[in-house]
């Protein structure tokens, strides 16, 4: 296509191809020309997207909301911090999030739901998981069997009373509801008769617990519902929504159970400690009661005297005080020994240990809370974690404080014990006056009473501990149980939109890449930007052209374009009465012979005599192009001195065009082109002919044209549309600036029409009329468009209909 031409002053700088700005109009027209490929690409991309959506499993999002209650009521200081945007309980909440995502809880969930076992349908392209009530069989594990599953897989075929497991070439049948060994663990299989058995069978897969648990812990996400909220959202993406619901609900149950077990840990240890003490005191009490009964039976008496009883009661009261103090000291000693034991370094201290001291109880409670925090952190940290080291140091500081407090309490208990011993000794002296047998029995009775008091005290503490264990509640509440919130992947709208976008982008990118790597001349604008040399004419490509010579009387666009070049040549070297026009190009195949021959014919239209000289002495093509076999040629004249009139042959069918062919190809073309006979030849030709057209060798290959330049008045440089390289323009511009060729002009040959709307040669501005110097202007005419009837070719289907009508 020819483009709108803006007349520019010769002194204005020419923008090179590297400095041109992005041409949006050119891009749009190229895009329109590429439209069929874009439509095809969009259709293919849309089809691929539909296939993808058809066979890609749907992924559902399942979530639940869990409230984590504060362990302590909010203090005024905490409320102020919350108002300032700081959450004092954020660390505790983050610990709960980490525990919910821990591997240990995930492994418990896997064992509870038997997630190691999966059953898949046998699809032609994809398979789907059969879970829950949709599964054709239920596989139950034997809980007493602690063996681990070994990864394996089988083809599963279901029968009426049994099922077959096929692996390789072996097939084994098993009855339903019977214990079998599957992948190293004992199970029993129950048939789900609500699901019809598939004749194609199923695939039974068994995975190890670790890999499944790791997959669950990584797929479960736990986040705060709001920044200042204590509600956690536990979510999971899964292709089977019921499976995800069961996993999240079971995870919450396991989390709550573990949390309650942590709270009961201190109470359980206290209960165990009290059980041991109750059993020990009960055995001692039974032994004393048996001894008292035996003493009464042997000494044959029933009751003791009033005075002895009074002394005994007074002494018994102080001895009971001693027993209580000794019991407290024993409890302190046991507690101190427990704390000092290295194996109990990160273990819970019994909370209700029987010593009534507020300071000690507060320190023990603080220590136990620190131990729980340490154990929770240990579940999500490694042994080298500095956080664990810091928490361990805090435990040591609290433990040292407890030991110091125990030493202080021990001193106060010892003081009370010493006072009780002194009073007991005073009444023991008075009791010595009582008869010996009565005194011995009273001592036994006193010991029994002391043990009874201690036994009742321990029983009371044991009941209080058991009651506290029963009343332990969890600090969580399920706000919203797990449920399916719908399909999140694949998002059909996004997939289709993305596919359509890719379908449009890919051909555009290909178009831009082709344009970027295209080093051929595509349009007139590239020539105008690449060189200052003017374009004197443009020749379209006509695939319907039958003759190689365009007749001057023909009404075709090509004939008109040659006439336009002739018209423009009138203004080039107008001072010369006889013009020598040299036609050259950069390389072979750009149309020199075609352009020079038809230019000679066009120049002869006004009865002007024209001489066409073939001076490509290295690879002459003009004679072969014209199917001419003259007897003598230019080399015969230069070498053998053949007469001038014997060189000339008439170009048929033109009457005013003579031609001098090359003749035999010489071994020394450069020497011949410097031969003095050429001056004589051109001097004679200028006298006999108005125009002399010279067909030369390509200047990009040999220097012959530069030797001939001394005879020429005008140089026509041929470039071919979509054939000549863009770098040729720089070569042309350099030759023009260095004035190596006279009056250089460019002729664009072989301009092809774009199919559809395009931005190149062939549409928009045609070649109907010539105005100004070297430019053609038309208005939307392509080929003939009615003005060039010989260019208008009938459509194939029209010719076909005409033939049928003739029949």
C-alpha positions in Angstrom: 0.0 0.0 0.0 1.2 3.5 -0.7 0.9 6.0 2.2 0.0 9.6 2.6 3.1 11.6 1.7 4.0 14.7 3.6 6.2 17.1 1.6 9.4 17.7 3.6 12.2 20.1 3.1 15.4 18.5 1.9 17.3 20.0 4.9 15.2 18.3 7.5 16.8 15.4 9.4 15.6 11.9 8.4 14.6 9.7 11.3 16.3 6.4 11.2 14.4 3.2 11.9 16.0 2.9 15.3 14.6 6.4 16.3 11.1 6.1 15.0 8.2 6.3 17.5 5.6 3.7 17.9 3.0 4.1 15.1 -0.4 3.3 16.6 -2.1 3.5 13.2 0.3 1.0 11.7 -0.1 -1.3 14.6 -3.9 -1.2 14.3 -3.9 -2.0 10.6 -1.5 -4.8 11.1 -3.7 -6.1 13.9 -6.7 -6.0 11.6 -4.8 -7.9 8.9 -3.9 -10.5 11.6 -7.5 -10.8 12.7 -8.3 -14.2 11.2 -5.3 -15.7 13.2 -6.5 -13.9 16.3 -10.0 -15.4 15.9 -8.6 -18.9 15.3 -6.4 -18.5 18.4 -9.3 -17.4 20.5 -11.4 -20.3 19.4 -8.6 -22.8 20.2 -8.0 -21.2 23.6 -11.7 -21.3 24.4 -11.9 -24.9 23.4 -8.9 -25.7 25.6 -10.4 -23.8 28.5 -13.7 -25.8 28.2 -11.8 -29.1 28.1 -9.8 -28.0 31.1 -13.0 -27.1 33.1 -14.6 -30.4 32.0 -11.8 -32.7 33.3 -10.3 -30.6 36.2 -11.7 -31.7 39.6 -13.6 -29.0 41.5 -12.0 -27.8 44.7 -14.3 -26.8 47.6 -13.5 -24.5 50.5 -14.7 -25.8 53.9 -14.3 -23.7 57.0 -15.3 -23.6 60.7 -15.1 -20.8 63.4 -13.7 -21.5 66.8 -13.7 -19.1 69.7 -10.6 -19.1 72.0 -11.7 -17.7 75.4 -9.4 -15.6 77.5 -7.9 -17.6 80.4 -8.1 -14.5 82.6 -10.6 -11.7 82.7 -9.4 -8.6 81.0 -7.7 -6.1 83.3 -8.1 -2.3 82.8 -4.5 -2.2 81.5 -5.3 -4.8 78.9 -8.5 -2.9 77.9 -6.4 0.3 77.4 -3.9 -1.7 75.2 -6.7 -3.1 73.1 -8.1 0.4 72.6 -4.7 1.4 71.4 -4.7 -1.5 68.8 -2.4 -3.8 70.8 -3.7 -7.2 71.6 -2.1 -8.5 74.8 -3.5 -12.0 74.2 -2.1 -12.2 70.6 0.8 -14.4 71.7 -1.5 -17.0 73.3 -3.8 -16.9 70.3 -0.9 -17.4 67.9 0.2 -20.5 70.1 -3.3 -22.0 69.6 -3.0 -21.3 65.8 0.3 -23.1 65.7 -1.0 -26.1 67.7 -4.1 -26.4 65.4 -1.7 -26.6 62.4 0.8 -29.0 64.2 1.7 -32.4 62.8 0.8 -34.2 66.0 -2.9 -33.2 65.9 -3.0 -34.0 62.1 -1.6 -37.4 62.8 -4.4 -38.1 65.4 -7.0 -36.9 62.9 -5.6 -39.3 60.2 -5.8 -42.3 62.6 -9.3 -41.3 63.8 -10.7 -41.1 60.2 -8.5 -43.8 58.6 -7.4 -41.3 56.0 -4.5 -43.6 55.0 -7.0 -45.6 52.9 -8.4 -44.1 49.7 -10.7 -45.5 47.1 -10.8 -44.0 43.6 -13.0 -44.6 40.5 -11.4 -45.7 37.3 -12.0 -42.8 34.9 -10.8 -42.7 31.2 -9.0 -39.4 31.8 -9.3 -38.6 35.5 -10.2 -40.4 38.7 -12.3 -39.2 41.6 -12.1 -40.0 45.3 -15.0 -42.1 46.8 -15.4 -41.0 50.4 -17.9 -41.5 53.2 -21.3 -42.6 52.2 -20.3 -42.3 48.5 -17.7 -45.1 49.0 -18.8 -48.6 47.9 -17.1 -50.2 50.9 -16.1 -49.2 54.5 -12.7 -50.3 55.7 -12.5 -50.5 59.6 -9.2 -50.9 61.4 -8.7 -53.1 64.5 -7.8 -50.6 67.2 -5.8 -53.1 69.2 -3.5 -53.5 66.2 -0.9 -50.8 66.6 1.0 -51.6 63.4 1.6 -48.9 60.8 0.2 -49.1 57.2 2.7 -49.7 54.5 2.1 -47.8 51.2 0.6 -50.0 48.6 -2.1 -50.1 45.9 -4.5 -52.6 44.3 -7.3 -52.8 41.8 -10.5 -53.4 43.6 -13.5 -55.4 42.2 -16.6 -55.9 44.2 -18.8 -59.0 44.2 -22.0 -59.9 46.0 -20.4 -61.6 49.0 -16.7 -60.9 48.5 -14.3 -58.5 46.9 -11.1 -59.1 44.9 -7.8 -57.3 45.2 -5.7 -57.4 42.1 -2.0 -56.5 42.0 -0.1 -57.3 38.9 -1.0 -60.8 37.9 -2.2 -62.0 41.3 -5.8 -61.7 42.4 -7.1 -62.5 45.9 -10.7 -62.8 47.0 -11.8 -61.8 50.6 -15.3 -62.1 52.2 -17.0 -59.1 53.6 -17.0 -58.5 57.4 -14.0 -60.7 57.9 -10.7 -59.7 59.4 -7.9 -59.5 56.9 -4.4 -58.0 56.8 -4.2 -55.0 54.5 -0.8 -53.3 53.9 0.6 -54.7 57.2 -2.4 -54.0 59.4 -5.5 -55.9 60.4 -8.8 -54.5 59.1 -12.3 -55.7 58.2 -14.4 -54.6 55.2 -18.1 -53.7 55.2 -20.0 -53.5 52.0 -22.1 -50.3 51.4 -25.0 -51.6 49.4 -26.4 -48.1 48.9 -23.7 -47.6 46.3 -23.9 -49.7 43.1 -20.6 -51.5 42.3 -18.8 -50.3 39.2 -18.0 -53.0 36.7 -14.8 -51.3 35.8 -13.6 -51.6 39.4 -11.8 -49.1 41.7 -8.3 -48.3 42.7 -7.5 -48.9 46.4 -4.6 -46.9 47.7 -2.9 -47.1 51.1 -0.5 -44.4 52.2 1.6 -44.1 55.3 0.2 -41.9 58.2 3.2 -39.5 58.1 2.7 -38.4 54.5 -1.1 -38.0 54.9 -0.7 -36.1 58.2 1.9 -33.8 56.6 -0.4 -33.1 53.7 -3.3 -32.2 56.1 -1.2 -30.0 58.3 0.0 -28.0 55.3 -3.5 -27.8 53.7 -5.3 -26.6 56.8 -5.1 -22.9 57.3 -6.0 -21.2 60.6 -6.4 -17.4 60.7 -8.0 -14.8 62.9 -11.5 -13.8 61.8 -10.7 -10.2 62.8 -7.6 -8.6 64.1 -9.0 -7.8 67.5 -11.1 -11.0 67.7 -10.5 -14.2 69.5 -12.4 -16.2 66.9 -10.3 -18.4 64.6 -11.3 -19.5 61.1 -10.1 -23.1 60.3 -10.3 -23.6 56.6 -9.3 -26.3 54.1 -9.4 -26.7 50.3 -10.3 -30.2 49.1 -11.9 -31.9 46.1 -14.2 -33.9 48.5 -16.1 -31.5 50.7 -17.4 -34.1 53.1 -13.8 -35.3 53.7 -12.8 -31.7 54.5 -15.8 -31.3 56.9 -14.8 -34.5 58.8 -11.2 -33.4 59.0 -11.9 -30.0 60.4 -14.5 -31.2 62.9 -12.3 -34.0 64.1 -9.3 -31.6 64.3 -11.4 -29.3 66.6 -12.5 -32.3 68.8 -8.9 -33.5 69.1 -7.7 -30.0 69.9 -10.4 -29.6 72.7 -9.5 -33.1 74.1 -5.8 -32.2 74.2 -6.5 -28.9 75.8 -8.6 -30.5 78.6 -5.9 -33.1 79.1 -3.4 -30.4 79.6 -5.6 -28.7 82.2 -6.1 -32.1 84.0 -2.5 -32.9 84.0 -1.8 -31.2 87.4 -4.9 -32.6 89.0 -4.1 -36.1 87.9 -0.6 -35.9 89.4 -2.1 -34.6 92.7 -4.7 -37.4 92.7 -1.9 -40.0 92.2 0.1 -38.5 95.0 -2.9 -38.5 97.4 -3.8 -42.1 96.5 -0.4 -43.2 97.5 -0.6 -41.4 100.9 -4.2 -42.6 101.6 -3.1 -46.2 101.0 -0.1 -45.8 103.3 -2.0 -44.2 106.2 -4.8 -46.7 105.8 -2.4 -49.6 106.2 -0.8 -48.0 109.3 -4.3 -47.3 110.9 -5.4 -50.9 110.3 -2.2 -52.2 112.0 -2.7 -49.9 115.1 -6.4 -50.9 115.4 -5.5 -54.6 115.3 -2.7 -54.1 117.9 -5.2 -52.3 120.3 -7.8 -55.1 120.0 -5.2 -57.7 120.7 -3.9 -55.8 123.8 -7.5 -55.5 125.2 -8.1 -59.2 124.6 -4.9 -60.3 126.3 -5.1 -57.9 129.3 -8.9 -58.4 129.8 -10.1 -54.8 130.5 -12.7 -52.6 128.9 -12.2 -48.9 129.8 -9.6 -46.7 131.4 -10.0 -44.2 134.4 -11.4 -40.7 134.2 -8.1 -39.0 135.1 -6.1 -41.0 132.6 -8.6 -40.3 129.9 -8.3 -36.5 130.6 -4.5 -36.6 130.5 -4.7 -38.7 127.4 -7.0 -36.2 125.6 -4.7 -33.3 126.5 -1.7 -35.2 125.3 -3.6 -36.4 122.2 -4.4 -32.9 121.2 -0.8 -31.8 121.2 0.3 -35.0 119.5 -2.3 -34.4 116.8 -0.8 -31.0 116.3 2.6 -32.6 115.9 1.2 -35.1 113.5 -0.3 -32.3 111.4 2.9 -30.4 111.4 4.9 -33.5 110.6 2.5 -34.3 107.8 2.9 -30.8 106.4 6.7 -31.2 106.7 6.5 -34.5 104.9 4.4 -32.9 102.1 6.9 -30.1 101.8 9.8 -32.6 101.7 7.9 -34.7 99.0 7.2 -31.5 97.0 10.8 -30.3 97.3 12.1 -33.7 96.2 9.7 -33.7 93.2 10.8 -30.2 92.2 14.5 -31.0 92.5 14.2 -34.2 90.4 15.8 -33.6 86.9 13.2 -35.7 85.2 10.4 -33.4 86.4 12.1 -30.3 85.1 9.4 -29.6 82.5 6.6 -31.4 84.2 3.5 -30.1 86.0 3.7 -29.7 89.9 0.7 -31.1 91.8 -1.5 -28.2 92.5 -3.5 -29.3 95.6 -0.5 -30.7 97.6 -2.1 -30.1 101.1 0.0 -27.2 102.3 -2.1 -24.1 103.0 0.1 -21.2 101.9 -1.1 -18.6 99.5 2.4 -17.6 98.3 3.4 -21.1 97.6 0.1 -21.9 95.8 0.6 -18.8 93.6 4.2 -19.7 92.7 3.1 -23.3 91.9 0.2 -22.0 89.7 2.6 -19.7 87.9 5.1 -22.5 87.4 2.5 -24.9 86.0 1.3 -22.2 83.5 4.8 -21.7 82.4 5.3 -25.4 81.9 2.1 -25.6 79.8 3.4 -22.7 77.6 6.8 -24.5 77.3 5.1 -27.8 76.3 3.0 -26.1 73.6 6.0 -24.3 72.2 7.9 -27.5 72.2 5.3 -29.0 69.8 6.0 -26.4 67.2 9.7 -25.7 67.8 13.0 -27.6 67.5 15.4 -28.4 70.4 17.7 -25.5 69.3 15.0 -22.9 69.3 16.2 -19.9 71.4 12.6 -19.3 72.5 12.6 -22.7 74.2 15.9 -21.8 75.9 14.5 -18.6 77.2 11.3 -20.3 78.5 13.4 -23.0 80.2 15.4 -20.3 82.0 12.1 -18.7 83.2 11.1 -22.1 84.6 14.4 -22.3 86.5 13.8 -18.9 88.1 10.3 -19.8 89.2 11.5 -23.2 90.6 14.2 -21.5 92.7 11.6 -19.1 94.1 9.4 -22.1 95.1 12.3 -23.9 96.8 13.1 -20.7 98.8 9.5 -20.4 99.8 9.4 -24.1 101.0 12.4 -23.5 103.2 10.7 -20.5 104.9 7.5 -22.5 105.4 9.5 -25.4 106.9 11.0 -23.1 109.6 7.5 -21.9 110.7 6.2 -25.5 110.8 9.2 -26.6 112.9 8.5 -23.8 115.5 4.9 -25.0 115.9 6.1 -28.6 116.2 8.6 -27.8 118.9 5.9 -26.0 121.0 3.6 -29.0 120.6 6.3 -31.4 121.7 6.9 -29.4 124.9 3.3 -29.4 125.9 3.0 -33.1 125.1 6.0 -33.9 127.4 4.3 -32.0 130.2 1.2 -34.1 130.1 3.2 -37.3 129.5 4.7 -36.7 133.0 1.3 -36.5 134.5 0.2 -39.5 132.6 3.0 -41.6 134.0 1.1 -41.8 137.3 -1.6 -43.8 135.6 -1.3 -47.7 136.0 1.0 -49.3 133.4 -1.6 -51.4 131.5 -4.0 -48.6 131.3 -1.3 -46.2 130.2 -0.1 -48.5 127.4 -3.7 -48.9 126.0 -4.2 -45.2 126.1 -1.1 -44.6 124.0 -2.3 -47.1 121.4 -5.7 -45.4 121.3 -4.0 -42.0 121.0 -2.0 -43.2 118.0 -5.2 -44.6 116.4 -6.9 -41.2 116.8 -4.0 -39.4 115.2 -4.0 -41.7 112.2 -7.8 -41.4 111.9 -7.5 -37.6 111.7 -4.8 -37.8 109.1 -6.7 -40.4 107.1 -9.8 -38.3 107.0 -7.8 -35.2 106.0 -6.2 -37.0 103.0 -9.6 -38.5 102.0 -11.1 -35.0 102.0 -8.3 -33.6 99.8 -8.6 -36.6 97.4 -12.4 -35.9 96.9 -11.7 -32.2 96.4 -9.1 -33.1 93.7 -11.5 -35.5 91.9 -14.3 -32.9 91.9 -12.0 -30.3 90.4 -11.0 -32.8 87.6 -14.7 -33.6 86.8 -15.6 -29.9 86.7 -12.7 -29.0 84.2 -14.1 -27.2 81.2 -12.5 -26.2 77.9 -11.6 -22.6 77.1 -13.0 -22.9 73.5 -16.4 -22.8 71.9 -17.4 -23.8 68.4 -19.0 -20.8 66.9 -19.7 -22.4 63.5 -19.2 -26.0 62.7 -17.4 -27.0 59.4 -19.5 -26.7 56.3 -18.9 -26.4 52.5 -18.7 -22.8 51.3 -18.7 -23.7 47.7 -16.4 -24.2 44.8 -13.3 -22.0 44.7 -11.3 -23.8 41.9 -11.4 -23.8 39.0 -13.2 -20.5 38.6 -14.9 -21.0 35.3 -15.4 -17.3 34.5 -11.7 -16.5 35.3 -10.5 -19.5 33.3 -12.5 -18.6 30.3 -11.6 -14.9 30.5 -7.9 -15.8 30.9 -8.1 -18.2 27.9 -9.7 -15.6 25.7 -7.0 -13.1 26.8 -4.2 -15.6 26.1 -5.9 -16.4 22.8 -5.7 -12.8 21.8 -2.3 -12.1 23.2 -0.4 -15.0 21.6 -1.1 -14.1 18.0 -0.4 -10.4 18.8 2.9 -11.3 20.3 3.7 -13.6 17.4 2.8 -10.7 15.0 5.1 -8.3 17.0 7.9 -10.9 17.0 7.6 -11.5 13.3 7.6 -7.7 12.7 10.6 -7.3 15.1 12.7 -9.9 13.4 11.5 -9.0 9.9 14.5 -7.4 8.1 12.7 -6.9 4.8 11.2 -3.7 3.5 7.5 -3.7 4.3 6.1 -0.2 3.5 6.9 3.2 2.0 7.4 4.8 5.4 10.4 2.6 6.2 12.0 3.8 3.0 11.3 7.5 3.7 12.6 7.1 7.2 15.7 5.1 6.1 17.1 7.4 3.4 16.9 10.9 1.9 16.8 9.5 -1.7 13.4 10.2 -3.2 11.0 7.5 -4.5 10.4 8.2 -8.2 7.9 5.3 -8.7 6.3 2.2 -7.3 5.4 -0.9 -9.2 2.8 -3.4 -8.0 3.0 -7.1 -8.3 0.5 -8.6 -10.7 0.2 -12.4 -10.6 -2.1 -12.3 -13.7 0.5 -10.7 -15.9 1.0 -13.0 -18.9 3.7 -11.0 -20.8 7.0 -9.8 -19.4 6.7 -6.6 -21.4 4.0 -4.1 -20.4 2.6 -2.6 -23.6 2.3 1.2 -23.5 -1.2 1.2 -24.9 -2.5 -1.2 -22.2 -4.9 0.2 -19.6 -3.4 -1.5 -16.6 -2.2 -0.2 -13.3 1.3 -1.4 -14.0 1.5 0.4 -17.4 0.2 3.5 -15.7 2.9 3.2 -13.0 5.7 3.1 -15.6 4.1 6.1 -17.3 4.2 7.8 -13.9 8.0 7.1 -13.6 8.5 8.4 -17.2 6.6 11.6 -16.2 8.7 12.1 -13.1 11.9 11.5 -15.1 11.1 14.6 -17.2 12.0 16.7 -14.1 15.3 14.9 -13.5 18.3 16.2 -15.4 16.0 18.3 -17.6 19.0 20.2 -19.0 20.3 17.1 -20.9 18.9 16.7 -24.4 19.6 12.9 -24.2 19.3 11.1 -20.9 21.3 8.1 -19.9 19.4 6.2 -17.2 21.3 3.6 -15.2 19.2 0.9 -13.5 20.8 -1.0 -10.7 20.0 -2.7 -7.4 21.7 -4.1 -4.3 21.4 -7.8 -5.1 20.1 -10.2 -7.7 16.3 -10.9 -7.9 15.1 -7.4 -7.1 13.7 -6.8 -10.7 16.4 -4.8 -12.5 15.8 -6.5 -15.9 12.0 -6.2 -15.6 12.2 -2.5 -14.6 14.8 -1.5 -17.2 13.0 -3.3 -20.1 9.6 -1.9 -19.3 11.0 1.5 -18.6 12.5 1.5 -22.0 9.2 0.6 -23.5 7.4 3.3 -21.5 10.0 5.9 -22.6 9.3 5.1 -26.2 5.5 5.8 -25.9 5.9 9.3 -27.3 7.7 8.1 -30.5 11.0 8.7 -28.8 13.9 6.4 -29.7 15.2 4.4 -26.8 18.3 2.3 -26.5 18.4 -0.5 -23.9 22.0 -1.7 -23.1 22.6 -4.9 -21.2 25.8 -4.1 -19.2 25.7 -6.8 -16.6 28.8 -8.6 -18.0 29.0 -11.1 -15.2 25.5 -12.7 -15.1 23.5 -11.3 -18.0 19.8 -12.1 -17.8 18.2 -9.6 -20.1 18.5 -11.7 -23.2 17.1 -14.7 -21.5 14.3 -12.6 -20.0 13.3 -11.4 -23.5 13.9 -14.8 -25.1 16.3 -13.0 -27.4 19.4 -14.6 -29.0 21.2 -11.9 -30.9 24.3 -12.8 -33.0 26.6 -10.1 -31.5 26.7 -8.2 -28.2 28.5 -5.5 -26.3 31.6 -7.7 -25.5 31.9 -8.4 -29.3 32.1 -4.7 -29.9 34.7 -4.1 -27.2 36.9 -7.1 -27.8 36.5 -7.7 -31.6 35.4 -4.3 -32.8 32.2 -5.5 -34.3 30.4 -2.6 -36.0 27.8 -0.7 -34.0 24.9 -1.3 -36.3 25.5 -5.0 -36.1 25.0 -5.0 -32.3 21.5 -3.5 -32.4 18.4 -5.6 -32.4 14.8 -4.4 -32.3 12.8 -5.1 -29.1 9.5 -6.7 -30.2 6.7 -5.6 -30.2 8.0 -2.0 -29.6 9.1 -0.2 -32.8 11.2 2.5 -31.1 13.2 0.4 -28.6 16.6 -1.0 -29.7 18.6 -3.3 -27.5 22.3 -4.2 -27.2 22.7 -7.4 -25.4 25.8 -8.5 -23.3 27.2 -11.0 -25.7 29.6 -13.7 -24.5 30.5 -13.4 -20.9 34.1 -12.1 -20.6 36.7 -13.3 -18.1 37.7 -9.7 -17.3 34.5 -7.5 -17.0 36.2 -4.7 -15.1 38.8 -4.2 -17.8 36.1 -4.1 -20.5 34.1 -1.5 -18.6 37.2 0.7 -18.6 37.6 0.2 -22.4 37.8 3.5 -24.4 35.3 2.1 -26.9 32.5 2.7 -24.4 33.0 6.5 -24.7 32.6 6.2 -28.5 29.6 4.0 -28.0 27.8 6.4 -25.7 28.7 9.4 -27.7 27.2 7.8 -30.8 24.1 6.6 -28.8 23.4 10.1 -27.4 23.3 11.4 -31.0 20.9 8.7 -32.2 18.6 8.1 -29.2 16.7 10.4 -26.8 16.9 7.9 -23.9 19.5 5.3 -23.1 18.6 2.7 -20.4 21.5 0.7 -18.9 20.9 -2.6 -17.1 23.9 -3.1 -14.8 25.2 -5.6 -12.2 24.0 -5.4 -8.5 26.1 -2.9 -6.7 26.0 -4.9 -3.5 27.9 -7.7 -5.1 30.3 -6.1 -7.6 31.6 -2.6 -8.4 30.7 -2.6 -12.1 27.9 -0.1 -11.7 30.4 2.5 -10.3 32.5 2.2 -13.4 29.5 2.8 -15.6 28.3 5.7 -13.5 30.5 8.1 -15.6 28.2 7.7 -18.5 24.8 8.1 -16.7 22.7 11.1 -16.0 20.2 9.5 -13.7 20.4 6.4 -11.4 17.3 4.3 -10.7 17.9 2.1 -7.7 15.5 -0.9 -7.6 14.3 -2.2 -4.2 11.7 -5.0 -4.0 8.8 -5.0 -1.5 9.2 -7.8 1.1 12.4 -9.0 -0.6 15.1 -6.3 -0.2 16.7 -5.9 3.2 16.2 -2.8 5.4 20.0 -2.4 5.6 19.9 -1.6 1.8 18.4 1.7 2.7 21.5 2.7 4.7 23.6 1.7 1.8 21.6 3.8 -0.6 21.7 6.8 1.7 25.5 6.5 2.1 26.0 6.3 -1.7 23.8 9.3 -2.2 25.6 11.4 0.4 29.0 10.4 -1.0 27.7 11.1 -4.5 29.0 7.8 -5.9 26.0 7.7 -8.3 24.4 10.5 -10.2 20.9 11.8 -9.3 19.8 8.7 -7.4 16.1 7.8 -7.3 14.4 4.8 -5.9 11.9 2.6 -7.7 9.9 0.2 -5.4 9.1 -3.0 -7.3 6.9 -6.0 -6.6 4.4 -4.3 -4.2 2.0 -6.9 -3.1 -1.5 -6.2 -1.9 -2.4 -7.0 1.7 -5.2 -9.6 2.2 -7.9 -7.9 4.1 -7.2 -4.5 5.8 -3.5 -3.9 6.2 -1.0 -1.2 6.7 1.4 -1.6 3.8 1.6 -1.3 0.1 -1.6 -2.1 -1.9 -4.5 -0.3 -0.1 -5.5 3.2 0.9 -3.6 5.2 -1.7 -3.3 3.7 -5.1 -1.4 4.5 -8.2 -3.9 6.2 -10.4 -2.4 9.7 -10.9 1.0 11.2 -10.6 1.6 14.7 -9.2 4.8 16.3 -8.0 8.2 14.9 -7.9 8.3 11.1 -7.5 5.0 10.6 -5.6 1.8 8.9 -6.6 -1.6 9.8 -5.1 -4.9 8.0 -5.5 -7.9 7.5 -3.4 -8.6 3.9 -2.3 -8.3 2.2 -5.6 -6.9 -1.3 -5.7 -5.6 -2.8 -9.0 -8.0 -1.5 -11.6 -11.0 -0.4 -9.5 -12.8 0.3 -12.8 -10.0 2.7 -14.2 -7.8 -0.2 -15.2 -10.2 -2.8 -16.8 -7.3 -5.1 -17.8 -6.4 -5.6 -14.1 -10.0 -6.5 -13.1 -10.1 -10.3 -13.2 -13.4 -12.1 -13.0 -14.1 -14.1 -9.9 -13.8 -17.9 -10.3 -17.3 -18.5 -9.1 -18.6 -15.9 -11.6 -16.8 -17.6 -14.5 -18.2 -20.9 -13.4 -21.8 -19.6 -13.4 -21.3 -18.1 -16.8 -20.1 -21.5 -18.1 -23.1 -23.2 -16.7 -25.4 -20.6 -18.2 -23.8 -21.3 -21.6 -24.5 -25.0 -21.2 
